Amino acid sequence: MSKMLYKVSFLNHGKVYELYARRVASGDLWGFVDVAELVFDVREGVVVDPTEEQLRSEFADTRVLHLPMQSVLRVEQVERRGPAAIRDAATGEQVVTPFPLPAKPR
């Protein structure tokens, strides 16, 4: 039997973050949800999802996220991992962070 996988959606600075984790529990800190063992796509290749890369770098050194209960929108137990995403809280559209373009020569 494989380890359980959870999709966690939470509010962060006016955006909805969707991450995948192996462990979700009510925290030792009252009013917080602990999210641990974050799962990111480990594929290496030509096609890279900029949102996934941004989330991976933002949470690179994170062992446990202590999320306030009020910011957690949804916790789902899922069969397989989908793409991690950052969405606009008002519209629900995915926020795409473009790759930086080279500066124009003057």
The first five atom37 places (N, CA, C, CB, O) and aatype in JSON, in Angstrom:
{
  "aatype": [12, 15, 11, 12, 10, 18, 11, 19, 15, 13, 10, 2, 8, 7, 11, 19, 18, 6, 10, 18, 0, 1, 1, 19, 0, 15, 7, 3, 10, 17, 7, 13, 19, 3, 19, 0, 6, 10, 19, 13, 3, 19, 1, 6, 7, 19, 19, 19, 3, 14, 16, 6, 6, 5, 10, 1, 15, 6, 13, 0, 3, 16, 1, 19, 10, 8, 10, 14, 12, 5, 15, 19, 10, 1, 19, 6, 5, 19, 6, 1, 1, 7, 14, 0, 0, 9, 1, 3, 0, 0, 16, 7, 6, 5, 19, 19, 16, 14, 13, 14, 10, 14, 0, 11, 14, 1],
  "atom_mask": [
    [1, 1, 1, 1, 1],
    [1, 1, 1, 1, 1],
    [1, 1, 1, 1, 1],
    [1, 1, 1, 1, 1],
    [1, 1, 1, 1, 1],
    [1, 1, 1, 1, 1],
    [1, 1, 1, 1, 1],
    [1, 1, 1, 1, 1],
    [1, 1, 1, 1, 1],
    [1, 1, 1, 1, 1],
    [1, 1, 1, 1, 1],
    [1, 1, 1, 1, 1],
    [1, 1, 1, 1, 1],
    [1, 1, 1, 0, 1],
    [1, 1, 1, 1, 1],
    [1, 1, 1, 1, 1],
    [1, 1, 1, 1, 1],
    [1, 1, 1, 1, 1],
    [1, 1, 1, 1, 1],
    [1, 1, 1, 1, 1],
    [1, 1, 1, 1, 1],
    [1, 1, 1, 1, 1],
    [1, 1, 1, 1, 1],
    [1, 1, 1, 1, 1],
    [1, 1, 1, 1, 1],
    [1, 1, 1, 1, 1],
    [1, 1, 1, 0, 1],
    [1, 1, 1, 1, 1],
    [1, 1, 1, 1, 1],
    [1, 1, 1, 1, 1],
    [1, 1, 1, 0, 1],
    [1, 1, 1, 1, 1],
    [1, 1, 1, 1, 1],
    [1, 1, 1, 1, 1],
    [1, 1, 1, 1, 1],
    [1, 1, 1, 1, 1],
    [1, 1, 1, 1, 1],
    [1, 1, 1, 1, 1],
    [1, 1, 1, 1, 1],
    [1, 1, 1, 1, 1],
    [1, 1, 1, 1, 1],
    [1, 1, 1, 1, 1],
    [1, 1, 1, 1, 1],
    [1, 1, 1, 1, 1],
    [1, 1, 1, 0, 1],
    [1, 1, 1, 1, 1],
    [1, 1, 1, 1, 1],
    [1, 1, 1, 1, 1],
    [1, 1, 1, 1, 1],
    [1, 1, 1, 1, 1],
    [1, 1, 1, 1, 1],
    [1, 1, 1, 1, 1],
    [1, 1, 1, 1, 1],
    [1, 1, 1, 1, 1],
    [1, 1, 1, 1, 1],
    [1, 1, 1, 1, 1],
    [1, 1, 1, 1, 1],
    [1, 1, 1, 1, 1],
    [1, 1, 1, 1, 1],
    [1, 1, 1, 1, 1],
    [1, 1, 1, 1, 1],
    [1, 1, 1, 1, 1],
    [1, 1, 1, 1, 1],
    [1, 1, 1, 1, 1],
    [1, 1, 1, 1, 1],
    [1, 1, 1, 1, 1],
    [1, 1, 1, 1, 1],
    [1, 1, 1, 1, 1],
    [1, 1, 1, 1, 1],
    [1, 1, 1, 1, 1],
    [1, 1, 1, 1, 1],
    [1, 1, 1, 1, 1],
    [1, 1, 1, 1, 1],
    [1, 1, 1, 1, 1],
    [1, 1, 1, 1, 1],
    [1, 1, 1, 1, 1],
    [1, 1, 1, 1, 1],
    [1, 1, 1, 1, 1],
    [1, 1, 1, 1, 1],
    [1, 1, 1, 1, 1],
    [1, 1, 1, 1, 1],
    [1, 1, 1, 0, 1],
    [1, 1, 1, 1, 1],
    [1, 1, 1, 1, 1],
    [1, 1, 1, 1, 1],
    [1, 1, 1, 1, 1],
    [1, 1, 1, 1, 1],
    [1, 1, 1, 1, 1],
    [1, 1, 1, 1, 1],
    [1, 1, 1, 1, 1],
    [1, 1, 1, 1, 1],
    [1, 1, 1, 0, 1],
    [1, 1, 1, 1, 1],
    [1, 1, 1, 1, 1],
    [1, 1, 1, 1, 1],
    [1, 1, 1, 1, 1],
    [1, 1, 1, 1, 1],
    [1, 1, 1, 1, 1],
    [1, 1, 1, 1, 1],
    [1, 1, 1, 1, 1],
    [1, 1, 1, 1, 1],
    [1, 1, 1, 1, 1],
    [1, 1, 1, 1, 1],
    [1, 1, 1, 1, 1],
    [1, 1, 1, 1, 1],
    [1, 1, 1, 1, 1]
  ],
  "atom_positions": [
    [[0.84, -1.18, 0.0], [0.0, 0.0, 0.0], [0.88, 1.24, 0.0], [-0.95, 0.0, 1.21], [1.83, 1.33, 0.78]],
    [[0.58, 2.19, -0.87], [1.37, 3.41, -0.94], [0.94, 4.39, 0.15], [1.25, 4.06, -2.32], [-0.15, 4.28, 0.71]],
    [[1.83, 5.35, 0.44], [1.52, 6.36, 1.44], [0.38, 7.24, 0.97], [2.75, 7.21, 1.76], [0.2, 7.45, -0.23]],
    [[-0.38, 7.75, 1.91], [-1.49, 8.64, 1.57], [-0.97, 9.94, 0.98], [-2.36, 8.92, 2.81], [0.13, 10.39, 1.3]],
    [[-1.77, 10.52, 0.12], [-1.42, 11.78, -0.53], [-2.58, 12.74, -0.37], [-1.06, 11.57, -2.03], [-3.74, 12.38, -0.61]],
    [[-2.27, 13.97, 0.03], [-3.28, 14.98, 0.26], [-3.03, 16.19, -0.62], [-3.31, 15.39, 1.73], [-1.89, 16.59, -0.84]],
    [[-4.12, 16.77, -1.12], [-4.07, 18.05, -1.82], [-4.6, 19.08, -0.83], [-4.92, 18.03, -3.18], [-5.73, 18.97, -0.36]],
    [[-3.77, 20.08, -0.53], [-4.12, 21.1, 0.45], [-4.26, 22.44, -0.27], [-3.06, 21.19, 1.59], [-3.33, 22.88, -0.95]],
    [[-5.4, 23.08, -0.13], [-5.64, 24.4, -0.71], [-5.76, 25.4, 0.43], [-6.93, 24.41, -1.61], [-6.53, 25.19, 1.37]],
    [[-4.99, 26.5, 0.35], [-5.02, 27.5, 1.42], [-4.77, 28.89, 0.85], [-3.99, 27.17, 2.51], [-4.16, 29.05, -0.21]],
    [[-5.25, 29.9, 1.58], [-5.06, 31.29, 1.19], [-3.71, 31.8, 1.68], [-6.19, 32.17, 1.74], [-3.32, 31.54, 2.82]],
    [[-3.01, 32.52, 0.81], [-1.72, 33.12, 1.17], [-1.57, 34.41, 0.37], [-0.53, 32.13, 0.89], [-1.41, 34.37, -0.85]],
    [[-1.62, 35.55, 1.04], [-1.44, 36.86, 0.41], [-2.39, 37.08, -0.77], [-0.01, 37.03, -0.06], [-1.96, 37.53, -1.83]],
    [[-3.66, 36.78, -0.59], [-4.67, 37.01, -1.61], [-4.67, 36.01, -2.76], [0.0, 0.0, 0.0], [-5.36, 36.21, -3.76]],
    [[-3.91, 34.95, -2.61], [-3.87, 33.91, -3.64], [-4.18, 32.56, -2.99], [-2.48, 33.88, -4.36], [-3.94, 32.36, -1.8]],
    [[-4.7, 31.64, -3.79], [-4.98, 30.29, -3.31], [-3.83, 29.4, -3.76], [-6.36, 29.76, -3.85], [-3.58, 29.25, -4.96]],
    [[-3.13, 28.82, -2.8], [-2.05, 27.89, -3.09], [-2.6, 26.47, -3.03], [-0.86, 28.07, -2.09], [-3.37, 26.14, -2.12]],
    [[-2.21, 25.64, -3.99], [-2.58, 24.23, -3.99], [-1.31, 23.4, -3.98], [-3.47, 23.88, -5.23], [-0.55, 23.39, -4.95]],
    [[-1.08, 22.71, -2.88], [0.12, 21.89, -2.7], [-0.28, 20.45, -2.4], [1.01, 22.46, -1.56], [-1.41, 20.17, -2.01]],
    [[0.68, 19.56, -2.59], [0.47, 18.15, -2.26], [1.42, 17.78, -1.14], [0.7, 17.24, -3.51], [2.57, 18.2, -1.11]],
    [[0.91, 16.97, -0.2], [1.7, 16.58, 0.96], [1.35, 15.15, 1.37], [1.47, 17.56, 2.14], [0.27, 14.65, 1.06]],
    [[2.28, 14.52, 2.06], [2.08, 13.16, 2.54], [1.46, 13.13, 3.94], [3.4, 12.4, 2.55], [0.89, 12.13, 4.36]],
    [[1.58, 14.25, 4.67], [1.1, 14.25, 6.05], [0.36, 15.55, 6.35], [2.26, 14.05, 7.04], [0.91, 16.63, 6.14]],
    [[-0.87, 15.45, 6.85], [-1.67, 16.59, 7.28], [-2.28, 16.21, 8.62], [-2.79, 16.96, 6.22], [-2.85, 15.13, 8.77]],
    [[-2.15, 17.12, 9.61], [-2.68, 16.83, 10.95], [-3.02, 18.13, 11.65], [-1.67, 16.0, 11.78], [-2.51, 19.2, 11.3]],
    [[-3.89, 18.03, 12.66], [-4.1, 19.22, 13.49], [-2.83, 19.41, 14.3], [-5.38, 19.06, 14.43], [-2.26, 18.46, 14.83]],
    [[-2.39, 20.64, 14.37], [-1.07, 20.93, 14.91], [-0.97, 20.95, 16.42], [0.0, 0.0, 0.0], [-1.98, 20.95, 17.13]],
    [[0.27, 20.95, 16.88], [0.53, 21.11, 18.31], [0.18, 22.52, 18.76], [2.0, 20.79, 18.63], [-0.16, 22.75, 19.92]],
    [[0.26, 23.46, 17.82], [-0.14, 24.84, 18.1], [-1.65, 24.93, 17.91], [0.61, 25.86, 17.19], [-2.15, 24.55, 16.85]],
    [[-2.36, 25.42, 18.9], [-3.81, 25.48, 18.83], [-4.25, 26.39, 17.7], [-4.39, 25.95, 20.16], [-3.77, 27.52, 17.6]],
    [[-5.16, 25.92, 16.83], [-5.69, 26.72, 15.74], [-4.89, 26.62, 14.45], [0.0, 0.0, 0.0], [-5.14, 27.36, 13.51]],
    [[-3.92, 25.7, 14.4], [-3.09, 25.55, 13.21], [-3.21, 24.13, 12.65], [-1.63, 25.87, 13.52], [-3.46, 23.18, 13.39]],
    [[-3.02, 24.01, 11.35], [-2.98, 22.72, 10.66], [-1.55, 22.49, 10.22], [-3.99, 22.66, 9.44], [-0.95, 23.36, 9.58]],
    [[-0.99, 21.34, 10.55], [0.37, 21.01, 10.15], [0.35, 20.26, 8.81], [1.07, 20.16, 11.24], [-0.34, 19.26, 8.67]],
    [[1.12, 20.75, 7.86], [1.25, 20.12, 6.55], [2.73, 19.79, 6.37], [0.71, 21.05, 5.37], [3.58, 20.69, 6.38]],
    [[3.05, 18.51, 6.22], [4.45, 18.09, 6.15], [4.67, 17.15, 4.97], [4.88, 17.41, 7.45], [3.73, 16.65, 4.36]],
    [[5.93, 16.93, 4.68], [6.37, 16.06, 3.58], [5.74, 16.51, 2.26], [5.99, 14.59, 3.88], [5.02, 15.75, 1.61]],
    [[6.02, 17.76, 1.89], [5.5, 18.32, 0.64], [6.03, 17.53, -0.55], [5.89, 19.8, 0.51], [7.18, 17.09, -0.55]],
    [[5.17, 17.34, -1.55], [5.51, 16.56, -2.74], [5.5, 17.48, -3.95], [4.53, 15.36, -2.93], [4.49, 18.14, -4.23]],
    [[6.62, 17.52, -4.66], [6.72, 18.31, -5.89], [7.12, 17.39, -7.03], [7.75, 19.46, -5.73], [7.67, 16.31, -6.81]],
    [[6.84, 17.83, -8.24], [7.2, 17.08, -9.44], [8.73, 17.06, -9.55], [6.55, 17.7, -10.72], [9.37, 18.1, -9.43]],
    [[9.3, 15.88, -9.76], [10.75, 15.77, -9.83], [11.24, 15.53, -11.25], [11.23, 14.64, -8.93], [12.41, 15.22, -11.47]],
    [[10.34, 15.69, -12.22], [10.75, 15.5, -13.61], [11.76, 16.56, -14.01], [9.55, 15.54, -14.55], [11.62, 17.74, -13.66]],
    [[12.73, 16.15, -14.73], [13.71, 17.08, -15.27], [13.63, 16.97, -16.77], [15.15, 16.78, -14.74], [13.67, 15.86, -17.32]],
    [[13.54, 18.07, -17.43], [13.43, 18.03, -18.87], [13.31, 19.42, -19.44], [0.0, 0.0, 0.0], [13.57, 20.42, -18.78]],
    [[12.9, 19.46, -20.69], [12.8, 20.72, -21.4], [11.59, 21.52, -20.94], [12.73, 20.48, -22.9], [11.68, 22.74, -20.77]],
    [[10.45, 20.85, -20.73], [9.24, 21.54, -20.32], [9.23, 21.67, -18.81], [7.98, 20.8, -20.83], [9.25, 20.67, -18.09]],
    [[9.19, 22.91, -18.33], [9.19, 23.17, -16.9], [8.01, 24.07, -16.59], [10.54, 23.83, -16.44], [7.79, 25.08, -17.27]],
    [[7.23, 23.71, -15.57], [6.1, 24.52, -15.15], [6.63, 25.62, -14.23], [5.01, 23.64, -14.43], [7.14, 25.32, -13.16]],
    [[6.51, 26.9, -14.63], [7.06, 27.98, -13.82], [6.4, 28.11, -12.46], [6.94, 29.28, -14.56], [7.05, 28.49, -11.49]],
    [[5.11, 27.79, -12.37], [4.42, 27.86, -11.08], [4.97, 26.81, -10.13], [2.91, 27.69, -11.26], [5.21, 27.09, -8.96]],
    [[5.15, 25.61, -10.65], [5.71, 24.51, -9.84], [7.11, 24.88, -9.35], [5.76, 23.19, -10.66], [7.46, 24.63, -8.2]],
    [[7.91, 25.46, -10.23], [9.26, 25.87, -9.85], [9.23, 26.94, -8.77], [10.03, 26.38, -11.06], [10.04, 26.92, -7.84]],
    [[8.29, 27.9, -8.89], [8.17, 28.95, -7.89], [7.8, 28.37, -6.53], [7.13, 30.0, -8.32], [8.37, 28.75, -5.51]],
    [[6.85, 27.46, -6.52], [6.44, 26.83, -5.26], [7.55, 25.98, -4.67], [5.2, 25.97, -5.48], [7.77, 25.98, -3.46]],
    [[8.25, 25.27, -5.54], [9.37, 24.44, -5.06], [10.45, 25.29, -4.41], [9.97, 23.62, -6.21], [10.98, 24.93, -3.36]],
    [[10.77, 26.43, -5.02], [11.81, 27.29, -4.44], [11.3, 27.99, -3.18], [12.27, 28.33, -5.46], [12.07, 28.2, -2.24]],
    [[10.01, 28.37, -3.15], [9.46, 29.04, -1.97], [9.44, 28.12, -0.76], [8.05, 29.54, -2.26], [9.68, 28.57, 0.36]],
    [[9.15, 26.84, -0.96], [9.03, 25.9, 0.14], [10.18, 24.89, 0.18], [7.71, 25.17, 0.05], [10.02, 23.8, 0.74]],
    [[11.32, 25.23, -0.41], [12.45, 24.31, -0.53], [12.95, 23.8, 0.82], [13.59, 24.98, -1.28], [13.23, 22.61, 0.97]],
    [[13.08, 24.67, 1.78], [13.65, 24.28, 3.08], [12.58, 24.06, 4.15], [14.62, 25.34, 3.55], [12.9, 24.02, 5.34]],
    [[11.34, 23.93, 3.74], [10.23, 23.8, 4.69], [10.06, 22.34, 5.1], [8.93, 24.34, 4.08], [9.87, 21.46, 4.26]],
    [[10.11, 22.11, 6.4], [9.85, 20.76, 6.91], [8.37, 20.6, 7.23], [10.7, 20.47, 8.16], [7.77, 19.59, 6.88]],
    [[7.79, 21.6, 7.9], [6.37, 21.56, 8.25], [5.78, 22.95, 8.06], [6.16, 21.07, 9.72], [6.33, 23.94, 8.55]],
    [[4.66, 23.02, 7.36], [3.91, 24.27, 7.25], [2.89, 24.29, 8.39], [3.2, 24.41, 5.85], [2.13, 23.34, 8.55]],
    [[2.87, 25.36, 9.16], [1.87, 25.54, 10.2], [0.89, 26.58, 9.66], [2.51, 25.98, 11.59], [1.14, 27.78, 9.75]],
    [[-0.22, 26.11, 9.12], [-1.2, 27.0, 8.49], [-2.31, 27.33, 9.47], [-1.77, 26.35, 7.22], [-2.86, 26.43, 10.11]],
    [[-2.67, 28.62, 9.6], [-3.81, 28.97, 10.45], [-5.08, 28.29, 9.9], [-4.01, 30.52, 10.51], [-5.29, 28.25, 8.69]],
    [[-5.88, 27.76, 10.78], [-7.08, 27.05, 10.37], [-7.96, 27.88, 9.45], [-7.88, 26.63, 11.59], [-8.6, 27.34, 8.54]],
    [[-8.0, 29.2, 9.67], [-8.85, 30.08, 8.87], [-8.38, 30.18, 7.42], [-8.91, 31.45, 9.49], [-9.17, 30.51, 6.54]],
    [[-7.1, 29.91, 7.17], [-6.59, 30.05, 5.8], [-6.76, 28.76, 4.99], [-5.12, 30.43, 5.84], [-6.64, 28.79, 3.76]],
    [[-7.02, 27.65, 5.65], [-7.17, 26.37, 4.94], [-8.56, 26.3, 4.32], [-6.92, 25.16, 5.91], [-9.57, 26.37, 5.03]],
    [[-8.6, 26.16, 3.01], [-9.87, 26.08, 2.3], [-10.36, 24.65, 2.16], [-9.74, 26.71, 0.92], [-11.55, 24.36, 2.3]],
    [[-9.41, 23.74, 1.88], [-9.81, 22.37, 1.6], [-8.61, 21.44, 1.76], [-10.4, 22.25, 0.18], [-7.48, 21.79, 1.43]],
    [[-8.88, 20.24, 2.28], [-7.89, 19.16, 2.33], [-8.56, 17.94, 1.7], [-7.41, 18.87, 3.81], [-9.6, 17.48, 2.16]],
    [[-7.94, 17.43, 0.64], [-8.5, 16.27, -0.06], [-7.49, 15.13, -0.04], [-8.88, 16.64, -1.53], [-6.29, 15.35, -0.26]],
    [[-7.96, 13.92, 0.21], [-7.1, 12.76, 0.05], [-7.26, 12.32, -1.4], [-7.47, 11.6, 1.06], [-8.38, 12.05, -1.85]],
    [[-6.16, 12.25, -2.13], [-6.22, 11.96, -3.57], [-5.42, 10.69, -3.89], [-5.68, 13.15, -4.38], [-4.57, 10.26, -3.11]],
    [[-5.72, 10.12, -5.05], [-5.02, 8.93, -5.51], [-3.67, 9.25, -6.13], [-5.87, 8.18, -6.51], [-2.68, 8.56, -5.88]],
    [[-3.65, 10.32, -6.94], [-2.39, 10.69, -7.61], [-2.22, 12.19, -7.6], [-2.36, 10.16, -9.05], [-3.17, 12.95, -7.43]],
    [[-1.01, 12.59, -7.77], [-0.61, 13.98, -7.71], [-0.94, 14.69, -9.01], [0.87, 14.1, -7.4], [-0.71, 14.15, -10.09]],
    [[-1.47, 15.88, -8.91], [-1.71, 16.75, -10.06], [-0.72, 17.9, -10.0], [0.0, 0.0, 0.0], [0.22, 17.87, -9.2]],
    [[-0.91, 18.9, -10.83], [0.0, 20.04, -10.8], [-0.25, 20.93, -9.59], [-0.13, 20.85, -12.08], [-1.39, 21.22, -9.26]],
    [[0.82, 21.35, -8.94], [0.71, 22.35, -7.88], [0.37, 23.67, -8.56], [2.04, 22.45, -7.02], [0.81, 23.92, -9.68]],
    [[-0.39, 24.53, -7.88], [-0.84, 25.75, -8.55], [-0.95, 26.9, -7.58], [-2.18, 25.52, -9.24], [-1.05, 26.72, -6.36]],
    [[-0.93, 28.09, -8.14], [-1.24, 29.32, -7.42], [-2.37, 29.97, -8.22], [0.02, 30.28, -7.27], [-2.22, 30.24, -9.41]],
    [[-3.49, 30.22, -7.55], [-4.65, 30.8, -8.23], [-5.02, 32.13, -7.58], [-5.85, 29.83, -8.18], [-4.77, 32.35, -6.4]],
    [[-5.63, 33.0, -8.38], [-6.14, 34.26, -7.87], [-7.36, 33.93, -7.0], [-6.5, 35.25, -9.03], [-8.24, 33.18, -7.43]],
    [[-7.42, 34.48, -5.8], [-8.51, 34.15, -4.88], [-9.86, 34.64, -5.39], [-8.22, 34.74, -3.51], [-10.87, 33.99, -5.15]],
    [[-9.89, 35.78, -6.07], [-11.16, 36.35, -6.53], [-11.7, 35.63, -7.76], [-10.99, 37.83, -6.85], [-12.89, 35.3, -7.81]],
    [[-10.86, 35.36, -8.75], [-11.33, 34.79, -10.01], [-11.14, 33.29, -10.1], [-10.63, 35.45, -11.15], [-11.85, 32.63, -10.86]],
    [[-10.2, 32.73, -9.37], [-9.9, 31.31, -9.45], [-9.0, 30.94, -10.61], [0.0, 0.0, 0.0], [-8.67, 29.77, -10.8]],
    [[-8.59, 31.95, -11.4], [-7.7, 31.68, -12.52], [-6.28, 31.45, -12.03], [-7.74, 32.84, -13.54], [-5.84, 32.05, -11.05]],
    [[-5.6, 30.58, -12.72], [-4.23, 30.26, -12.33], [-3.32, 31.46, -12.59], [-3.73, 29.02, -13.09], [-3.36, 32.07, -13.66]],
    [[-2.49, 31.78, -11.61], [-1.53, 32.85, -11.73], [-0.27, 32.25, -12.32], [-1.25, 33.56, -10.36], [0.36, 31.4, -11.7]],
    [[0.09, 32.68, -13.5], [1.27, 32.15, -14.18], [2.39, 33.15, -14.04], [0.97, 31.84, -15.68], [2.25, 34.32, -14.42]],
    [[3.49, 32.69, -13.5], [4.67, 33.53, -13.39], [5.53, 33.28, -14.61], [5.45, 33.26, -12.06], [6.1, 32.19, -14.74]],
    [[5.64, 34.25, -15.51], [6.43, 34.02, -16.72], [7.92, 33.99, -16.41], [6.14, 35.09, -17.77], [8.38, 34.55, -15.42]],
    [[8.64, 33.31, -17.3], [10.09, 33.33, -17.17], [10.58, 34.74, -17.46], [10.74, 32.3, -18.12], [10.02, 35.42, -18.32]],
    [[11.61, 35.19, -16.77], [12.13, 36.52, -17.03], [12.71, 36.6, -18.46], [13.21, 36.9, -15.99], [13.41, 35.7, -18.91]],
    [[12.39, 37.69, -19.13], [12.91, 37.89, -20.47], [14.21, 38.67, -20.39], [11.89, 38.63, -21.36], [14.4, 39.46, -19.47]],
    [[15.1, 38.45, -21.34], [16.34, 39.22, -21.31], [16.06, 40.69, -21.54], [17.33, 38.69, -22.38], [15.13, 41.05, -22.27]],
    [[16.85, 41.52, -20.92], [16.68, 42.97, -21.05], [16.99, 43.41, -22.47], [17.57, 43.72, -20.04], [17.87, 42.85, -23.13]],
    [[16.27, 44.41, -22.93], [16.51, 44.94, -24.27], [17.76, 45.81, -24.24], [15.29, 45.75, -24.8], [17.93, 46.62, -23.33]],
    [[18.61, 45.65, -25.21], [19.8, 46.51, -25.25], [19.39, 47.95, -25.56], [20.83, 46.0, -26.31], [18.45, 48.19, -26.32]],
    [[20.09, 48.89, -24.97], [19.76, 50.31, -25.18], [20.49, 50.87, -26.36], [20.07, 51.12, -23.96], [20.32, 52.05, -26.67]]
  ]
}
